[in-house]
Amino acid sequence: MKPLLVHRKGEIFLGRDGGSVESLPTEFQKVFPGVSPKYIDPLSLMAGIAAGRALDGRGTAFSEETRRDFSVIVGSALGAMESVVDFDGQAVSKGPNTVNPMDFPNTVANAAGSRIGIWLQLKGPNVTLTNGDTSFLDAVGFAWEGMNSGLFSDCLVGAAEKAPSFLHPPPSPGPAETRWKEGACFLLASGVEREETLFEVTDYFSLQLKPDGSPPPAFVPRLEGFWQGVEWLGAPAGTPLESRLPQGLKRYVPNPAVFELGLGGLEALEAFLASSHFRGVIAVFSGMERKISLLKITQGKRRS
């Protein structure tokens, strides 16, 4: 299996670097000046901004052949839930004739990814994965598998998350894993070596666990072997990992990372890129789905 080479990253997060719902239309038009943001939901706006920043203006120079073989892959725990709640809530409370039909496309689960494909005219496979806490890792893993299967040559892969207000936890000064993260992050990736590579994805594994949290016996060798040759294990300092893992899984996972809903694993990725280590594993356990996803990565070639 060939590595998936990640060349660039684009992102936007609410509450970071001036990011807010109110600023999204302005930031979106900086990336897509010819597209009106008027009827576009915040999730799609954030996804478009992050994808455009990952491309850094290169999308307009793509040939038709490149566009036909260019995929968009989005991981999202909640998908279009906020738009669905708003749209259906108005229809129920005020009547179906009061909703704006222009808002309906926002309620489609794969709206954000499909719009990126339309705005950038990327005509390869367009995939949206809704896998709870592991959505980001599973999207990157799908990209690695898809590239090796010949489904596409280039891709934008990442995660986007925007939650309805009733799911937000109350404000807390506690550690980062207790606070909600909303935003989008996309990676420009391919199977072709270029001038700069942030990191390489060399392996991926996702496993549905038994009711007691232990792995099925047939998958134990694969799970144990995934950690061989690794010198960095993705877990941010201060994250209370042990209490979040089922007893049946602990012996097989040396030091997993348990992250926030939706964009799980992104903090570990950023920590790995900032570290001096060369080989690493990001592991995210999802208690709701009783599954674990693992991504093996190596540092890429940087510009001198």
C-alpha positions as CSV (number, residue, x, y, z in Angstrom):
1,M,0.0,0.0,0.0
2,K,1.3,3.4,-1.0
3,P,1.3,6.3,1.5
4,L,-1.2,9.1,1.2
5,L,0.8,12.3,1.1
6,V,-0.8,15.4,2.8
7,H,0.6,18.6,1.3
8,R,-1.5,21.5,2.8
9,K,-4.0,22.2,5.5
10,G,-6.8,24.8,5.7
11,E,-9.0,25.4,8.7
12,I,-11.4,27.7,10.5
13,F,-12.8,27.4,14.0
14,L,-15.4,29.3,15.8
15,G,-13.9,31.2,18.7
16,R,-10.4,31.0,17.4
17,D,-8.5,33.8,15.5
18,G,-11.6,35.9,15.3
19,G,-13.8,33.1,13.8
20,S,-17.5,33.6,14.5
21,V,-20.8,32.8,12.8
22,E,-21.2,36.5,11.9
23,S,-17.8,36.6,10.1
24,L,-18.4,33.5,8.0
25,P,-20.1,35.2,5.0
26,T,-17.2,37.7,4.7
27,E,-14.5,35.0,5.1
28,F,-16.3,32.8,2.6
29,Q,-16.4,35.4,-0.1
30,K,-12.7,35.9,0.2
31,V,-12.4,32.3,-1.0
32,F,-15.3,32.2,-3.3
33,P,-16.0,35.8,-4.5
34,G,-18.4,34.7,-7.2
35,V,-20.7,32.8,-4.8
36,S,-23.4,34.4,-2.7
37,P,-23.4,33.1,0.9
38,K,-27.0,34.3,1.5
39,Y,-28.7,31.0,1.8
40,I,-25.8,28.8,2.8
41,D,-25.7,27.3,6.3
42,P,-22.7,27.9,8.6
43,L,-21.5,24.3,8.3
44,S,-21.2,24.6,4.5
45,L,-19.6,28.0,4.8
46,M,-16.9,26.7,7.2
47,A,-16.2,23.7,5.0
48,G,-15.9,25.8,1.9
49,I,-13.5,28.3,3.7
50,A,-11.3,25.5,5.0
51,A,-11.2,23.7,1.7
52,G,-10.4,26.9,-0.2
53,R,-7.6,27.7,2.3
54,A,-6.2,24.2,1.8
55,L,-6.0,24.8,-1.9
56,D,-4.7,28.3,-1.5
57,G,-6.0,29.5,-4.8
58,R,-4.8,26.5,-6.8
59,G,-8.2,25.2,-7.7
60,T,-8.7,27.6,-10.6
61,A,-5.5,26.2,-12.3
62,F,-6.7,22.6,-12.3
63,S,-7.0,20.9,-15.7
64,E,-10.2,19.1,-16.6
65,E,-8.4,15.8,-16.3
66,T,-7.3,16.7,-12.7
67,R,-10.9,17.7,-11.7
68,R,-12.3,14.4,-13.0
69,D,-10.0,12.5,-10.7
70,F,-10.2,14.8,-7.6
71,S,-12.3,13.6,-4.6
72,V,-13.9,15.4,-1.7
73,I,-14.2,13.4,1.6
74,V,-15.9,14.9,4.7
75,G,-16.2,13.4,8.2
76,S,-18.9,14.9,10.4
77,A,-20.4,13.5,13.6
78,L,-23.5,15.6,13.4
79,G,-23.7,16.5,9.7
80,A,-26.5,18.9,8.9
81,M,-28.3,18.4,12.2
82,E,-28.4,22.1,13.1
83,S,-30.0,23.0,9.7
84,V,-32.5,20.1,10.1
85,V,-33.5,21.3,13.6
86,D,-34.0,24.9,12.4
87,F,-35.9,24.0,9.2
88,D,-38.2,21.3,10.8
89,G,-38.7,23.4,13.9
90,Q,-40.0,26.3,11.9
91,A,-42.3,24.0,9.9
92,V,-43.7,22.4,13.0
93,S,-44.2,25.6,15.0
94,K,-45.3,28.0,12.3
95,G,-46.6,25.8,9.5
96,P,-45.0,24.3,6.4
97,N,-45.8,27.3,4.3
98,T,-43.5,29.5,6.4
99,V,-40.2,27.8,5.6
100,N,-38.0,29.1,2.9
101,P,-37.4,26.4,0.2
102,M,-34.0,27.9,-0.4
103,D,-33.0,26.6,3.0
104,F,-33.9,23.0,2.3
105,P,-30.5,22.1,0.6
106,N,-28.8,22.9,4.0
107,T,-30.7,20.0,5.6
108,V,-29.1,17.4,3.3
109,A,-26.5,15.3,5.2
110,N,-23.8,15.7,2.5
111,A,-24.5,19.3,1.7
112,A,-21.1,20.6,2.8
113,G,-19.1,18.1,0.8
114,S,-21.3,18.3,-2.3
115,R,-21.1,22.1,-2.3
116,I,-17.3,22.0,-2.2
117,G,-17.3,19.7,-5.2
118,I,-19.7,22.1,-7.0
119,W,-17.9,25.4,-6.1
120,L,-14.5,24.0,-7.1
121,Q,-15.8,21.7,-9.9
122,L,-14.1,18.6,-8.4
123,K,-15.8,15.7,-10.2
124,G,-14.3,12.6,-8.5
125,P,-16.1,10.7,-5.7
126,N,-17.8,12.9,-3.2
127,V,-18.2,11.1,0.2
128,T,-19.6,12.1,3.6
129,L,-18.9,9.9,6.6
130,T,-20.9,10.4,9.9
131,N,-19.1,8.2,12.4
132,G,-19.3,10.0,15.7
133,D,-16.1,10.8,17.5
134,T,-13.9,9.0,14.9
135,S,-15.3,10.9,11.9
136,F,-12.1,12.8,11.1
137,L,-9.8,9.7,11.4
138,D,-12.2,7.6,9.3
139,A,-12.4,10.2,6.6
140,V,-8.6,10.3,6.3
141,G,-8.5,6.5,6.5
142,F,-11.0,6.3,3.6
143,A,-8.9,8.7,1.6
144,W,-5.8,6.4,2.1
145,E,-7.8,3.3,1.1
146,G,-9.5,5.1,-1.8
147,M,-6.3,6.4,-3.3
148,N,-4.7,2.9,-3.1
149,S,-7.8,1.4,-4.7
150,G,-7.5,3.8,-7.7
151,L,-10.8,5.7,-6.9
152,F,-9.0,9.0,-7.3
153,S,-5.5,10.6,-7.5
154,D,-6.0,13.8,-5.5
155,C,-8.5,14.7,-2.7
156,L,-9.6,17.2,-0.2
157,V,-10.3,15.3,3.0
158,G,-11.3,16.6,6.4
159,A,-14.0,17.3,9.0
160,A,-16.7,19.9,9.6
161,E,-18.8,20.3,12.6
162,K,-21.6,22.7,13.7
163,A,-24.0,21.7,16.5
164,P,-27.5,22.9,17.3
165,S,-27.6,25.0,20.5
166,F,-29.4,22.4,22.6
167,L,-26.4,20.1,22.3
168,H,-23.9,22.6,23.6
169,P,-22.7,21.9,27.1
170,P,-22.8,24.8,29.5
171,P,-19.7,27.1,29.5
172,S,-16.9,25.5,31.5
173,P,-13.4,26.6,32.5
174,G,-12.4,23.0,32.5
175,P,-9.9,21.1,30.3
176,A,-10.2,21.3,26.5
177,E,-11.8,17.9,26.1
178,T,-14.9,19.1,28.0
179,R,-15.4,22.1,25.7
180,W,-17.2,22.0,22.4
181,K,-15.3,22.5,19.2
182,E,-17.0,23.8,16.0
183,G,-15.3,24.5,12.7
184,A,-13.7,22.8,9.7
185,C,-10.3,21.5,8.7
186,F,-9.4,20.1,5.3
187,L,-6.2,18.5,4.0
188,L,-5.0,18.6,0.4
189,A,-3.7,15.1,-0.3
190,S,-2.6,12.8,-3.1
191,G,-0.4,9.8,-3.9
192,V,2.2,12.0,-5.7
193,E,5.3,13.4,-4.1
194,R,5.5,17.2,-4.3
195,E,7.8,19.9,-3.0
196,E,6.3,19.8,0.5
197,T,4.6,17.1,2.4
198,L,3.2,17.8,5.9
199,F,2.9,14.1,6.7
200,E,2.2,10.7,5.2
201,V,-0.6,8.3,6.1
202,T,0.8,4.8,6.0
203,D,-1.9,2.7,7.6
204,Y,-5.4,2.8,8.9
205,F,-7.6,0.5,11.0
206,S,-11.1,0.8,12.4
207,L,-12.6,-1.8,14.6
208,Q,-16.1,-2.4,16.1
209,L,-15.7,-3.7,19.6
210,K,-17.6,-6.4,21.5
211,P,-20.2,-5.3,24.1
212,D,-17.6,-5.5,26.9
213,G,-15.3,-3.1,24.9
214,S,-12.8,-5.8,24.0
215,P,-11.7,-6.5,20.4
216,P,-13.0,-9.6,18.6
217,P,-10.3,-12.3,18.9
218,A,-9.7,-12.5,15.1
219,F,-8.6,-8.8,15.1
220,V,-6.3,-8.9,18.1
221,P,-3.1,-9.5,16.1
222,R,-3.9,-6.6,13.8
223,L,-4.6,-4.3,16.7
224,E,-1.4,-5.3,18.6
225,G,0.7,-5.1,15.5
226,F,-0.5,-1.6,14.6
227,W,1.8,-0.2,17.3
228,Q,5.1,-1.7,16.0
229,G,7.8,0.8,15.1
230,V,5.9,3.7,16.6
231,E,7.7,6.3,18.7
232,W,4.8,8.8,19.3
233,L,1.3,7.9,20.6
234,G,-1.4,10.5,20.1
235,A,-2.6,11.8,23.4
236,P,-2.6,15.4,24.6
237,A,-1.2,16.1,28.1
238,G,-3.7,16.1,30.8
239,T,-6.4,14.2,28.9
240,P,-8.1,11.7,31.3
241,L,-7.8,8.6,29.1
242,E,-7.9,5.6,31.4
243,S,-11.4,6.4,32.8
244,R,-12.8,6.7,29.3
245,L,-11.7,3.3,28.0
246,P,-13.5,0.0,28.5
247,Q,-11.4,-2.5,30.6
248,G,-11.4,-5.0,27.7
249,L,-9.6,-2.5,25.4
250,K,-6.9,-1.1,27.7
251,R,-4.4,-4.0,27.4
252,Y,-4.3,-3.6,23.6
253,V,-4.0,0.2,23.3
254,P,-0.8,1.6,24.9
255,N,-1.9,5.3,25.0
256,P,-5.0,6.2,23.0
257,A,-6.3,9.7,22.4
258,V,-9.9,10.5,23.3
259,F,-11.0,13.7,21.8
260,E,-14.0,16.0,21.3
261,L,-17.0,15.1,19.2
262,G,-16.7,15.4,15.5
263,L,-13.2,16.8,15.0
264,G,-11.6,14.0,17.1
265,G,-8.0,13.4,16.4
266,L,-7.2,16.9,15.0
267,E,-5.5,18.0,18.2
268,A,-3.3,14.9,18.1
269,L,-2.4,15.5,14.5
270,E,-1.4,19.1,15.3
271,A,0.7,17.9,18.3
272,F,2.4,15.3,16.2
273,L,3.3,17.9,13.5
274,A,4.8,20.1,16.1
275,S,6.8,17.3,17.7
276,S,10.3,16.0,16.8
277,H,9.1,12.5,16.3
278,F,9.0,10.8,12.9
279,R,6.5,7.9,13.3
280,G,3.2,8.2,15.2
281,V,-0.2,6.7,15.8
282,I,-3.4,8.6,16.4
283,A,-6.0,6.5,18.1
284,V,-9.6,7.7,18.9
285,F,-12.0,5.6,20.9
286,S,-15.8,6.3,20.5
287,G,-17.8,5.2,23.5
288,M,-21.1,5.8,21.8
289,E,-20.3,3.6,18.8
290,R,-18.1,1.2,20.8
291,K,-15.4,1.4,18.2
292,I,-11.8,2.5,17.9
293,S,-10.1,4.0,14.8
294,L,-6.3,4.2,14.4
295,L,-4.2,6.2,11.9
296,K,-0.5,5.6,11.4
297,I,1.5,8.6,10.1
298,T,5.0,9.7,9.5
299,Q,6.5,13.2,9.3
300,G,6.7,14.5,5.7
301,K,9.4,16.3,3.7
302,R,9.5,20.0,4.5
303,R,10.8,22.8,2.4
304,S,14.3,23.9,3.3
